[in-house]
Amino acid sequence: MTGCIAVVGAGQAGLQVALGLRALGYDGRVVLVGAEPELPYQRPPLSKGFLAGTVPVEELELRDASYLGEQRIDLVLGRSVVEASVGDSGGELRLDDGTTLAFDGLALATGASARRLPVPGADLSGVLGLRSVADAERLRAGLADASDVVVVGGGFVGLEVAATARAQGKRVTVVEAADRLLARVAAAPFSAHVRAWHEAQGTTVLTSRTVAALAGSGRVGGVVLGDGHLLPADLVVAGVGAAPVTDLANALGLRVEHGIVTDPSGRTSHPRVVAVGDCTVQPHPHDPGRLLGVESVNNAVEQASAAAAVLLGLDPGPRGVPWFWSNQGELKLQLAGISDGHDTQVVRGDGQDGRLTVLYYRAGRLVAADVAGNPRDFNAVKDALARGCTIDPDAAVDTAVPLKTLVSAVREPASLA
């Protein structure tokens, strides 16, 4: 196949599509269009090492310019797509500088945008989000002068920022509207373990509390909670999630339901277009009637590699086990599988030694695990899921027994015939 494949979005997923095309032998033109001026870079360090100043900006780059040149990937950076069309044989993009780009195949890797706090005062100076390297640079500069930091949102990114700020000696308060941290992704025992760790570092954690407004004149000076209580704050970090960027997909007439609807390999409702990464939703692994967004580096890389094969008319093969990690200071969290939709959970350990594992089951079968401080448990679960196996839930409670010794084949229900 010759011609041109355009990739819109120069993050982890977009870059992986481009590299995947070359690895599969595609010899046509590959154009990678990115709205940010930087070379494709890693996002996970933005809330950790880069924010703390221990990871320089150069180390964020996923590939250097010379390597991308060797791979004959044409970079168009600092440019946005303002118009697009696609038909049976291909389509065309128009960029914000007026240039046009004809393509035979298109990959959308438009990512997600950080949600703003929907309260009065959200536009005050000192109220920041975190999605890009530019955001992280502003946040790092703000932390240098801050004393009282309020993080709104008890998800992974918010907690990573909170841990980084606390390690710098800042007074940190985390405000979460749900009744516990990580409520969307983790079981209550795991949430409690994460909360206890942060509180032991001196962070104040407030759950079941909403933010009504941000106070200040020109610059933020406090956070007004729903009950009227005022928290002092000279820096506020909005960690309230991200929304898939679907403007281009909408313009192309693709199926969009919160995110761009794809199959696990990135196929969209148009045969010439694939979509990958944080901008997508895909079939729920435990409930095919539902769609699920999976925001992780692992998903971005695997879905993008599969999508590159789809664009070339090749078999993308099966997907691997979804996994995710979050480093919050010395607290190391690892997640394997998709716990959403589980009906039973097993708690392994009490967290007193820093280690805790929560195993999730659906219809008696292992579907996921959340692990703190125990990579052996994580590896055992990830291996079991990859092999289509399960772990005996009754035996798993005993922490003296290595999980890897409990992996067994799934017993299929007896036939009624």
C-alpha positions in Angstrom: 0.0 0.0 0.0 1.4 3.4 -1.0 0.1 6.9 -0.6 -0.3 8.7 2.6 -1.5 7.9 6.1 -2.1 10.9 8.4 -2.0 10.7 12.1 -3.6 13.5 14.1 -2.2 13.7 17.6 1.5 13.5 18.4 1.3 11.9 21.8 2.1 8.3 22.8 -0.7 6.8 20.8 -0.2 8.8 17.7 3.5 8.1 17.6 2.9 4.4 18.1 0.6 4.3 15.1 3.3 6.0 13.0 6.1 3.6 14.2 3.7 0.7 13.9 3.1 1.4 10.3 6.8 1.4 9.5 7.4 -1.8 11.5 4.7 -3.5 9.4 6.4 -2.5 6.2 4.3 0.4 5.1 6.3 2.4 2.5 4.0 5.3 1.8 4.2 8.7 3.4 3.4 9.0 7.2 2.5 12.4 8.5 2.3 13.0 12.3 0.3 16.2 13.1 0.5 17.6 16.6 -1.0 20.7 18.1 1.9 21.1 20.6 5.3 22.3 19.4 7.3 19.6 21.3 8.4 16.3 19.9 6.2 13.4 21.1 6.8 13.0 24.9 5.8 11.0 27.9 2.9 12.3 30.0 3.2 10.2 33.2 6.3 12.0 34.6 4.5 15.3 34.3 2.8 14.8 37.7 5.9 13.2 39.3 9.5 13.4 38.3 9.2 16.4 35.9 7.0 18.3 38.4 9.5 17.6 41.1 12.4 18.7 39.0 14.2 15.4 38.9 13.4 14.5 35.3 14.6 17.1 32.8 12.4 18.0 29.8 14.8 16.2 27.4 14.1 12.9 29.1 10.4 13.2 28.4 11.0 12.7 24.6 9.7 9.3 23.4 12.0 9.4 20.3 14.4 12.0 19.1 14.1 13.9 15.9 16.9 12.0 14.2 15.2 8.6 14.8 11.9 9.9 13.5 13.7 11.1 10.4 15.3 7.7 9.9 11.8 6.2 10.1 10.6 8.8 7.5 7.9 10.1 9.7 7.0 13.7 8.6 6.4 15.9 11.7 4.0 18.8 11.5 4.1 20.2 15.0 2.4 23.3 16.5 -0.4 22.9 14.0 -4.1 22.1 14.5 -6.6 20.5 12.1 -9.5 22.9 11.5 -11.4 21.0 8.8 -11.5 17.5 7.6 -13.4 15.3 5.1 -13.3 11.6 4.3 -14.9 9.4 1.7 -14.6 5.9 0.3 -11.1 6.4 -1.2 -9.6 8.8 1.4 -9.9 12.3 2.5 -8.3 15.6 3.2 -7.2 17.7 6.3 -6.9 21.4 6.4 -4.5 22.9 9.0 -4.7 26.2 10.8 -2.0 27.6 8.6 -4.1 27.0 5.5 -2.1 24.0 4.2 -4.0 20.9 3.1 -3.0 17.2 3.4 -4.6 14.5 1.4 -4.7 11.0 2.9 -5.6 7.4 2.1 -5.9 6.4 5.7 -6.4 8.5 8.9 -5.6 7.8 12.6 -7.1 10.0 15.2 -5.1 10.2 18.4 -6.5 13.4 19.7 -6.3 12.5 23.4 -8.3 14.2 26.1 -8.4 17.7 27.6 -8.3 18.4 31.3 -11.7 19.4 32.7 -11.9 22.9 34.3 -13.4 23.4 37.7 -17.1 24.5 37.0 -17.2 27.0 39.9 -16.9 30.8 40.2 -13.2 31.9 40.5 -11.9 29.1 38.3 -10.2 31.7 36.0 -8.2 33.2 38.8 -4.4 33.1 38.6 -2.9 30.2 40.5 -5.7 27.8 39.5 -4.0 25.2 37.3 -4.7 21.9 35.5 -2.3 19.3 34.3 -2.3 17.7 30.9 0.6 19.0 28.9 4.2 19.8 29.4 3.3 23.5 29.3 0.8 22.9 32.1 3.5 21.1 34.1 5.9 23.9 33.7 3.4 26.4 35.0 2.5 24.1 37.9 6.2 23.6 38.8 6.7 27.4 38.8 3.6 27.8 41.0 4.7 25.2 43.5 8.1 27.0 43.9 6.3 30.0 45.5 3.3 28.2 47.1 2.7 27.4 50.7 -0.9 26.1 50.8 -1.8 23.8 47.9 -5.3 22.5 47.4 -5.8 19.6 45.0 -9.4 19.2 43.9 -10.0 15.6 42.9 -8.9 12.4 44.5 -8.0 10.5 41.3 -4.6 9.3 40.2 -3.2 12.5 38.8 -4.5 14.6 41.7 -2.9 12.2 44.2 0.4 12.2 42.3 0.5 16.0 42.3 -0.4 16.0 46.0 2.5 13.6 46.9 4.9 15.7 44.8 3.9 18.9 46.5 3.9 17.4 50.0 7.5 16.0 49.4 8.5 19.7 48.8 7.2 20.6 52.2 4.0 22.3 51.1 0.8 22.2 53.2 -1.5 20.0 51.0 -5.2 19.4 51.1 -7.0 17.0 48.8 -10.7 17.6 48.3 -12.8 14.8 46.9 -16.6 14.9 46.2 -17.0 11.2 46.5 -17.0 9.4 49.8 -13.5 8.0 49.2 -10.4 8.4 47.0 -10.1 6.6 43.7 -13.8 5.7 44.0 -14.3 5.2 40.3 -11.5 2.6 39.9 -10.7 0.9 43.2 -12.5 -1.0 46.0 -13.0 0.6 49.4 -10.1 -1.2 51.1 -7.7 -0.1 48.5 -9.0 3.5 48.7 -8.6 3.4 52.5 -5.0 2.2 52.1 -4.1 5.0 49.7 -5.7 7.6 52.0 -3.9 6.3 55.1 -0.6 6.6 53.2 -1.2 10.2 52.2 -2.4 11.2 55.6 0.7 9.7 57.1 2.8 12.0 55.0 0.9 15.0 56.4 -1.6 15.6 53.7 -5.1 16.5 54.7 -7.7 14.5 52.9 -11.4 15.6 52.8 -13.9 13.3 51.2 -17.6 13.9 50.6 -16.8 17.6 50.2 -17.6 19.7 47.2 -16.1 23.0 46.0 -18.5 25.9 45.7 -16.2 28.6 44.6 -12.6 29.8 44.5 -11.9 33.0 46.4 -9.4 35.7 45.6 -8.9 39.0 43.8 -6.9 38.4 40.7 -5.1 35.5 42.3 -6.6 32.6 44.2 -6.4 32.9 48.0 -8.8 30.2 49.1 -11.2 27.4 48.3 -14.8 27.7 49.5 -16.3 24.3 50.2 -20.0 23.5 49.8 -20.6 23.8 53.5 -19.1 27.3 53.5 -15.7 26.4 55.0 -12.8 28.3 53.6 -9.5 26.5 52.9 -6.4 28.8 52.5 -4.8 28.2 49.1 -2.3 30.1 47.1 -2.2 27.3 44.5 -5.2 25.2 43.4 -4.8 22.1 41.2 -7.8 20.9 39.3 -7.6 17.1 39.1 -11.2 16.5 38.1 -10.6 14.2 35.1 -10.4 14.7 31.4 -12.8 14.7 28.5 -12.0 12.9 25.2 -11.3 15.3 22.3 -13.8 14.4 19.7 -14.3 17.6 17.6 -12.6 16.1 14.5 -14.4 12.8 14.8 -17.7 14.7 15.0 -16.8 16.7 11.9 -16.1 13.4 10.1 -19.4 12.0 11.1 -17.9 9.1 13.1 -19.9 7.4 15.9 -19.1 9.3 19.1 -20.6 8.4 22.5 -18.6 10.5 25.0 -15.5 9.3 23.2 -14.9 8.0 19.7 -16.4 4.6 19.5 -13.9 1.9 18.4 -13.4 -1.8 18.7 -10.3 -3.0 20.7 -8.2 -2.6 17.6 -9.2 1.0 16.9 -11.7 0.5 14.1 -14.2 3.3 13.9 -17.5 3.6 12.1 -15.6 4.6 8.9 -13.3 2.0 7.2 -10.6 4.6 6.3 -10.4 6.0 9.9 -9.0 4.5 13.1 -8.9 6.1 16.5 -6.6 5.3 19.4 -5.8 6.2 23.0 -7.6 8.5 25.4 -10.0 9.9 22.8 -11.7 6.5 22.4 -14.2 4.3 24.1 -14.3 0.6 23.4 -16.4 -2.5 24.2 -16.5 -3.3 28.0 -14.6 -6.6 28.5 -17.2 -7.9 31.0 -20.3 -6.3 29.5 -20.2 -6.1 25.7 -23.3 -3.9 25.7 -21.4 -1.1 27.4 -18.5 1.1 26.3 -15.5 1.9 28.4 -12.7 4.5 28.2 -9.3 3.2 29.2 -6.8 5.9 29.9 -3.3 4.3 30.2 0.0 4.2 28.4 -0.5 0.4 28.0 -3.9 0.9 26.2 -2.5 3.7 24.0 0.5 1.6 22.8 -1.5 -1.7 22.3 -4.5 -0.1 20.6 -2.2 2.0 18.4 -0.1 -1.0 17.3 -3.3 -2.9 16.4 -4.7 0.1 14.6 -1.6 0.4 12.4 -2.3 -3.2 11.3 -5.9 -2.4 10.6 -5.0 0.6 8.4 -2.8 -1.8 6.3 -5.5 -4.5 6.1 -3.6 -6.9 8.3 -4.8 -9.0 11.2 -4.1 -7.0 14.4 -4.0 -10.1 16.6 -5.4 -10.3 20.2 -4.9 -7.5 22.7 -2.9 -8.1 25.9 -3.9 -7.6 29.5 -4.7 -4.0 30.4 -2.4 -2.6 33.1 -1.7 0.7 34.8 0.6 2.1 37.4 0.7 5.2 39.7 3.7 6.3 41.7 2.6 8.6 44.5 5.9 9.4 46.2 7.0 6.1 47.8 3.5 4.6 47.3 3.7 2.3 44.3 0.3 1.2 42.8 -0.1 -1.3 40.1 -3.4 -2.4 38.5 -4.0 -5.3 36.1 -7.2 -6.1 34.2 -10.5 -4.1 34.3 -12.2 -4.3 37.7 -15.3 -2.4 36.6 -18.2 -4.8 36.6 -16.8 -7.2 39.2 -19.3 -8.9 41.6 -16.9 -10.2 44.3 -13.6 -8.9 45.8 -10.9 -10.6 47.9 -8.6 -8.5 50.1 -5.1 -9.9 50.6 -3.2 -8.4 53.4 -4.0 -5.5 55.8 -1.6 -2.9 54.5 0.4 -2.6 57.7 3.6 -3.6 56.0 2.8 -1.3 53.1 1.5 -4.1 50.9 -2.1 -4.7 49.9 -3.8 -6.6 47.1 -7.4 -6.5 46.1 -8.5 -9.3 43.7 -11.7 -8.8 41.7 -13.9 -11.6 40.4 -16.9 -11.8 38.1 -19.0 -15.0 38.1 -16.3 -16.7 40.0 -13.5 -15.8 37.6 -10.6 -13.4 38.2 -10.9 -10.2 36.1 -8.5 -7.7 37.8 -6.4 -6.8 40.7 -5.2 -3.6 42.5 -1.8 -4.0 44.1 0.1 -1.7 46.4 3.8 -2.4 47.2 3.8 -6.0 46.0 5.0 -6.4 42.4 5.0 -10.2 42.8 1.3 -10.2 43.3 0.9 -7.9 40.3 3.0 -10.1 38.1 1.1 -13.2 39.2 -2.3 -11.7 38.4 -1.1 -10.2 35.1 0.3 -13.6 34.0 -2.9 -15.4 35.1 -5.1 -13.1 33.1 -2.9 -13.3 30.1 -3.2 -17.1 30.2 -7.0 -17.0 30.7 -6.6 -18.5 34.1 -8.0 -17.6 37.5 -6.8 -17.6 41.2 -8.6 -19.5 44.0 -10.2 -16.7 45.9 -10.4 -18.6 49.2 -6.7 -19.5 49.2 -5.7 -16.1 48.1 -6.5 -14.5 51.5 -3.5 -16.2 53.0 -0.5 -13.9 52.4 1.9 -16.6 53.3 1.0 -18.4 50.1 2.5 -16.9 46.9 -0.2 -15.9 44.4 1.6 -17.5 41.5 1.2 -20.9 43.1 -2.6 -20.4 43.1 -3.1 -19.8 39.4 -5.3 -22.4 37.9 -7.4 -23.1 34.8 -10.9 -21.7 34.7 -13.5 -24.3 35.4 -16.3 -24.1 32.8 -19.8 -24.6 34.0 -21.0 -28.2 33.8 -23.2 -28.9 30.8 -26.9 -29.3 31.4 -27.3 -31.7 28.5 
